[in-house]
Amino acid sequence: MAVYRWERANQEEFAVNQVVYSNADIEMWYDWTARLNDTKFTEDCFWIVEEGRRIGGILKLGDTLMYPFLIPPFSDREKFWTGLLGSLGEKAAHINGVMQQDADILLARGFESQVARRVMCSPASSGKTIALAEGYSLHPFDGATDLNEIQELIRSAYTGSLDYEMFGTPSDEELRGDIQYLLDVYRQRNLSVYVADKHSGKPLGVCIAGVGEKMPLGFAEIAEIGVDPSHRGRGIAEFMLHHVKHQARPYTDVVKLCVTVGNPAENLYWKAGFQGGPSFAKMSRMPRANMK
């Protein structure tokens, strides 16, 4: 029976192997250096060794494993996970960055999928824009905007959504903190906007977006987008997507976002010109009482 062991890796060498052999640019950086740096956020990187040869690698942060990959000519994914998890016993509770080819293997080993996500990218656009429907007005969302109204709008837009089901419903304090955090991140180049009722001024749609100082390659990012449920189907979200892409063009070539797989908004993003990258899941070990 094969014996597997873990061997701490050199961070630089590990990053090169991970980028080459993972065969998945899940963040859609389109850039070698950006992908290397995205992998080198921790020194806790390890080779998985079978009888003296490296067969793969993984990051390990406490009880969480991240971004596994196999090293050719080794290609037996079942064997890889058997050896990796067998050498850990019960210590691996979570695995992040799981690709579809590994999901079924892990399901059979007592893990369940918590959430699957996908990064989507679109070229920033300086061309065609679409008109905002009659009765609405567009406004910049910045430090002068009433955060209470935006907070209420986002909660209304996300209530009952797949994201709240997967990640939990935030408290008012958490939601407000998240909004303020994003405005701070995009302070360098804030592209956030909201759409309001032209007569009452009440916000009915919001898109929080911008270019963060530390965003790799200077890409723009859409962090949140939502529309009041009573005003959906009137093109507000589509208008905001195209507007942000148009406004981003002088500063960057690409606008990106991340969506939960299965969210109906994924189709809206696709129609607005966003190309999806590979889906990746977070999986956690099921309690033994739930295992059959």
C-alpha positions as CSV (number, residue, x, y, z in Angstrom):
1,M,0.0,0.0,0.0
2,A,1.4,3.4,-1.0
3,V,2.6,5.7,1.8
4,Y,1.8,9.4,1.5
5,R,3.4,12.3,3.3
6,W,3.4,16.1,3.4
7,E,6.5,18.1,2.6
8,R,6.7,21.9,3.1
9,A,7.3,23.6,-0.2
10,N,9.3,26.6,-1.3
11,Q,6.8,29.3,-1.8
12,E,8.1,30.5,-5.1
13,E,8.4,27.0,-6.6
14,F,5.0,26.0,-5.3
15,A,3.3,29.0,-6.9
16,V,4.8,28.2,-10.3
17,N,3.6,24.6,-10.1
18,Q,0.2,25.6,-8.8
19,V,-0.4,28.1,-11.6
20,V,0.8,25.7,-14.3
21,Y,-0.9,22.5,-13.1
22,S,-4.1,23.8,-11.6
23,N,-5.2,24.4,-15.2
24,A,-7.8,26.9,-14.0
25,D,-7.6,30.7,-13.8
26,I,-10.5,30.9,-11.4
27,E,-9.9,34.6,-10.7
28,M,-9.6,35.3,-14.5
29,W,-6.5,37.4,-14.1
30,Y,-5.2,36.6,-17.6
31,D,-1.8,37.4,-16.3
32,W,1.1,35.1,-15.2
33,T,2.4,37.5,-12.5
34,A,-1.0,38.2,-11.0
35,R,-1.8,34.5,-10.8
36,L,1.6,33.8,-9.1
37,N,1.0,36.6,-6.6
38,D,-2.5,35.4,-5.9
39,T,-1.1,32.0,-4.9
40,K,1.8,33.4,-2.8
41,F,-0.4,34.9,0.0
42,T,0.8,32.3,2.5
43,E,3.9,30.3,3.2
44,D,1.8,27.3,4.3
45,C,2.2,25.4,1.0
46,F,2.9,21.7,0.8
47,W,3.8,19.0,-1.7
48,I,2.0,15.7,-1.4
49,V,4.6,13.0,-1.8
50,E,4.0,9.4,-2.7
51,E,7.0,7.0,-2.2
52,G,9.5,9.8,-2.8
53,R,7.9,11.5,-5.7
54,R,5.7,14.7,-5.7
55,I,2.2,13.9,-7.0
56,G,0.6,17.3,-6.2
57,G,0.3,20.2,-3.9
58,I,-2.0,22.1,-1.6
59,L,-2.2,25.1,0.7
60,K,-3.2,24.3,4.3
61,L,-4.4,27.0,6.7
62,G,-5.5,25.4,10.0
63,D,-8.3,23.0,9.2
64,T,-8.8,24.4,5.7
65,L,-7.2,23.1,2.5
66,M,-7.0,25.3,-0.6
67,Y,-6.3,25.1,-4.3
68,P,-5.2,21.5,-4.8
69,F,-3.4,20.4,-8.0
70,L,-1.8,17.2,-9.4
71,I,1.7,17.1,-11.0
72,P,2.0,15.0,-14.2
73,P,2.5,12.2,-15.0
74,F,0.4,11.4,-11.9
75,S,-3.2,11.7,-12.8
76,D,-5.3,9.6,-10.5
77,R,-7.5,12.1,-8.6
78,E,-9.2,9.4,-6.6
79,K,-5.8,8.2,-5.3
80,F,-4.6,11.8,-4.7
81,W,-7.5,12.6,-2.4
82,T,-7.4,9.2,-0.7
83,G,-3.7,9.8,0.2
84,L,-4.1,13.4,1.1
85,L,-7.1,13.0,3.4
86,G,-5.9,9.7,4.8
87,S,-2.7,11.4,6.0
88,L,-4.7,14.1,7.7
89,G,-7.3,12.0,9.5
90,E,-10.2,14.2,10.6
91,K,-8.1,17.4,10.6
92,A,-9.4,18.7,7.2
93,A,-12.8,20.3,7.8
94,H,-13.0,22.6,4.8
95,I,-11.6,22.7,1.2
96,N,-11.7,25.9,-0.8
97,G,-11.2,26.2,-4.6
98,V,-12.6,22.8,-5.5
99,M,-13.1,22.3,-9.2
100,Q,-15.9,20.2,-10.6
101,Q,-13.7,17.3,-11.4
102,D,-12.9,16.9,-7.7
103,A,-16.4,17.7,-6.3
104,D,-17.9,14.2,-6.8
105,I,-14.8,12.5,-5.3
106,L,-15.1,14.6,-2.2
107,L,-18.8,14.1,-1.9
108,A,-18.1,10.4,-1.6
109,R,-15.6,11.1,1.1
110,G,-17.9,12.8,3.5
111,F,-17.8,16.4,2.2
112,E,-20.7,18.6,1.1
113,S,-20.7,21.6,-1.2
114,Q,-21.3,24.8,0.8
115,V,-21.3,27.3,-2.2
116,A,-20.1,27.4,-5.8
117,R,-18.9,30.7,-7.2
118,R,-17.8,32.0,-10.6
119,V,-15.8,35.1,-11.6
120,M,-17.0,36.9,-14.7
121,C,-15.2,39.5,-16.8
122,S,-16.2,41.9,-19.5
123,P,-14.2,44.4,-21.5
124,A,-14.8,47.9,-20.3
125,S,-16.9,49.6,-22.9
126,S,-16.7,53.0,-24.6
127,G,-19.3,52.2,-27.2
128,K,-23.0,51.4,-27.0
129,T,-25.0,52.4,-23.8
130,I,-28.6,51.8,-23.0
131,A,-31.2,54.3,-21.9
132,L,-32.6,54.4,-18.4
133,A,-36.4,53.9,-18.3
134,E,-38.7,56.8,-18.0
135,G,-39.4,57.9,-14.4
136,Y,-35.9,57.1,-13.0
137,S,-32.8,59.2,-12.4
138,L,-29.2,58.3,-12.1
139,H,-26.9,59.5,-9.2
140,P,-23.4,58.8,-8.0
141,F,-23.1,56.8,-4.9
142,D,-20.4,58.3,-2.7
143,G,-19.8,59.6,0.8
144,A,-22.6,62.2,0.4
145,T,-25.3,59.6,-0.1
146,D,-27.6,58.6,2.7
147,L,-26.3,55.1,3.6
148,N,-29.5,54.2,5.5
149,E,-31.5,54.3,2.3
150,I,-28.9,52.3,0.4
151,Q,-28.7,49.8,3.2
152,E,-32.4,49.3,3.2
153,L,-32.4,48.9,-0.6
154,I,-29.6,46.2,-0.6
155,R,-31.4,44.3,2.2
156,S,-34.7,44.4,0.2
157,A,-32.9,43.3,-3.0
158,Y,-31.1,40.4,-1.4
159,T,-33.8,39.1,0.9
160,G,-34.8,35.6,-0.2
161,S,-31.8,35.4,-2.5
162,L,-29.4,32.5,-3.0
163,D,-26.5,34.6,-1.6
164,Y,-28.4,35.2,1.7
165,E,-29.3,31.5,1.8
166,M,-25.7,30.4,1.3
167,F,-23.8,33.1,3.3
168,G,-26.5,34.0,5.9
169,T,-28.3,37.3,6.4
170,P,-26.1,40.1,7.7
171,S,-27.1,42.3,10.6
172,D,-27.7,46.0,10.0
173,E,-24.4,46.7,11.5
174,E,-22.6,44.2,9.3
175,L,-24.4,45.3,6.2
176,R,-23.5,49.0,6.8
177,G,-19.9,48.0,7.6
178,D,-19.7,46.1,4.3
179,I,-21.0,49.1,2.3
180,Q,-18.6,51.5,4.0
181,Y,-15.7,49.1,3.5
182,L,-16.4,48.9,-0.3
183,L,-16.6,52.7,-0.6
184,D,-13.2,52.9,1.2
185,V,-11.7,50.3,-1.1
186,Y,-12.9,52.1,-4.2
187,R,-12.0,55.6,-3.0
188,Q,-9.2,55.8,-5.6
189,R,-11.7,55.5,-8.5
190,N,-15.3,55.1,-7.3
191,L,-17.7,54.1,-10.1
192,S,-20.7,53.4,-7.8
193,V,-24.1,54.6,-8.8
194,Y,-27.7,54.3,-7.7
195,V,-31.0,54.7,-9.6
196,A,-33.8,56.6,-7.9
197,D,-37.5,57.4,-8.5
198,K,-37.3,60.7,-10.4
199,H,-40.1,62.2,-8.3
200,S,-39.5,60.9,-4.7
201,G,-35.8,60.5,-4.9
202,K,-36.0,57.1,-3.3
203,P,-33.2,54.7,-4.3
204,L,-34.5,51.7,-6.2
205,G,-31.3,50.2,-7.6
206,V,-27.7,50.3,-6.6
207,C,-24.4,49.2,-8.1
208,I,-21.3,49.4,-5.9
209,A,-18.2,49.4,-8.1
210,G,-14.8,50.9,-8.7
211,V,-11.1,50.4,-9.1
212,G,-9.3,49.5,-5.8
213,E,-5.7,50.6,-5.2
214,K,-4.6,47.0,-4.7
215,M,-6.7,45.4,-7.5
216,P,-4.4,43.3,-9.7
217,L,-3.8,44.6,-13.2
218,G,-6.0,47.7,-12.3
219,F,-9.2,45.9,-13.2
220,A,-12.5,47.5,-12.2
221,E,-14.8,45.5,-10.0
222,I,-18.5,45.3,-9.4
223,A,-19.0,44.2,-5.8
224,E,-22.7,44.6,-5.3
225,I,-25.7,45.2,-7.6
226,G,-29.3,45.1,-6.5
227,V,-32.8,46.4,-7.5
228,D,-35.9,46.8,-5.3
229,P,-38.1,43.7,-6.0
230,S,-41.1,45.9,-7.0
231,H,-39.1,47.6,-9.8
232,R,-37.4,44.6,-11.4
233,G,-38.0,43.8,-15.0
234,R,-37.6,47.4,-16.0
235,G,-34.0,47.3,-17.2
236,I,-32.5,49.0,-14.1
237,A,-29.8,46.4,-13.4
238,E,-28.9,46.1,-17.1
239,F,-28.6,49.9,-17.3
240,M,-26.3,50.1,-14.3
241,L,-24.0,47.3,-15.6
242,H,-23.6,49.0,-19.0
243,H,-23.2,52.4,-17.3
244,V,-20.4,51.2,-15.0
245,K,-18.6,49.5,-18.0
246,H,-18.8,52.7,-19.9
247,Q,-17.5,54.8,-17.0
248,A,-14.7,52.4,-16.3
249,R,-13.2,52.6,-19.8
250,P,-10.9,55.6,-19.3
251,Y,-9.2,53.9,-16.4
252,T,-9.1,50.1,-17.2
253,D,-9.7,47.6,-19.9
254,V,-11.6,45.0,-17.8
255,V,-14.6,45.0,-15.4
256,K,-15.0,41.9,-13.2
257,L,-17.5,40.5,-10.7
258,C,-18.2,37.3,-8.8
259,V,-21.5,35.5,-8.8
260,T,-22.9,32.5,-6.9
261,V,-23.5,29.7,-9.4
262,G,-27.3,29.2,-9.8
263,N,-28.1,32.9,-9.1
264,P,-30.5,34.1,-11.8
265,A,-28.4,37.2,-12.1
266,E,-25.7,35.1,-13.8
267,N,-27.8,35.1,-17.0
268,L,-28.2,38.9,-16.8
269,Y,-24.4,39.3,-16.6
270,W,-23.9,37.1,-19.6
271,K,-26.4,39.2,-21.6
272,A,-24.5,42.3,-20.6
273,G,-21.3,40.9,-22.1
274,F,-19.6,39.1,-19.1
275,Q,-17.7,35.9,-19.8
276,G,-17.7,33.4,-17.0
277,G,-14.6,31.5,-15.7
278,P,-14.6,28.0,-14.2
279,S,-16.8,27.4,-11.2
280,F,-15.1,26.7,-7.9
281,A,-16.7,25.4,-4.7
282,K,-16.1,25.5,-1.0
283,M,-16.7,22.1,0.6
284,S,-16.9,21.1,4.2
285,R,-16.9,17.8,6.0
286,M,-20.3,16.6,6.9
287,P,-21.0,15.8,10.6
288,R,-21.0,12.1,11.0
289,A,-24.7,12.1,12.1
290,N,-25.5,13.3,8.6
291,M,-23.4,10.8,6.7
292,K,-25.1,7.7,5.4
